[in-house]
């Protein structure tokens, strides 16, 4: 990757597959962006780039790279594959690019104490994955023909979707008078069967019929 490539990436602005950071302050939070890329569509984290896309560089970029790599290896599970490009703008300033492919080992997660947090990319933001998204990522790695029984709860769901186009887990559980865990299992199963599509959100995911 050349400096021209970095400038072209920066010119696109932040989005589903691009994130800018001026420096690696709080690397334990920045690794969430890398996890989200690996769990979603892949992407590039640019360090030394301003929020407006200006490639201004960062002093002693090697130190920024060091703290990021330390955090990646200590906090992300399973092990994250990435490419690293470090380029000089001047004797003391440089930029770094962490390029992450969509992972065959997803979901990747951040391990904090005894808690695990997976993240996904939604537009230009990295958000915590819901239990349903986590399960879909985990089981969707090896797609198989999904067989399920079409019963009363599925009938209620389809009628609701024909009336309002989308539904949340909470709405479905209430409408079908189901425990949350059973409503969740039903929705996940239908996503894996390519009947439904999940739309992850920062607040609450919603589901639509697969087009």
PEMO-V381236 format. One line per field, one symbol per residue. ss: DSSP state (a for helix, b for strand, c for the rest). psi: psi as a letter, one per 40 degrees, with the letter a starting at -180 (. if undefined). A space follows every 50 residues. Layout:
BEGIN
ss = ???
psi = ???
END
This chain:
BEGIN
ss = ccaaaaaaaaacccbccbbbbcccccaaaaaaaaaaaaacccbbbbbccc cccccccbbcaaaaaaaaaaaaaaabbcccccbbbbbbccccbbbbbbbb ccccccccbbbbccbbbbbbbbccbbbbccaaaaaaaaaaaacccccccc caaaaaaaaaaaaacbbcaaaaaaaccccaaaaaaaaaaaaacccbbbbc cccccbbbbcc
psi = hiddddddddddiiadehhihdifhgdeddedddddddeceiahhhhehi deehgeihhfdddddddddddddddhiihhhiihhhihdadeiiiihhhh ihheeihiihhhbeihhiiihhbfihihhiddddddddeedghihhhihh addddddddddddediiidddddddefiidddddddddddddefdihigi idchiiiiih.
END
